[in-house]
Amino acid sequence: MAEWYRRQGYEVVSRNWRCRSGEIDIIAERSGVLVICEVKTRASDRFGSPAHAVTVDKQRRLRRLAVAWMSEHAVRHVGLRFDVACVVGVGGACVVEVIEAAF
């Protein structure tokens, strides 16, 4: 997924950043907008889109993690966006959909 952001002109700032409260899968930046991306992978879409796994509780956690990351890295006055990347399939047969500004 990080490569998808690079191809779109983003700088991937961090991958799999962790703190005691949780993890952010991808942090990317372009034109003063910081993107926090949650990656959800499923073998099939039999039970719906992987995006459905990003519950309201998960959204709240990601917002808190974003604040923690920004505080740790002294980042201020940037736009902030939360994306969800959905990966369905395995190996070379994957379908990738990135939902920008998902929440």
Helices and strands as residue ranges (DSSP letters): H 2-7, E 11-19, E 22-30, E 33-42, G 50-53, H 56-72, E 79-88, G 91-93, E 95-99
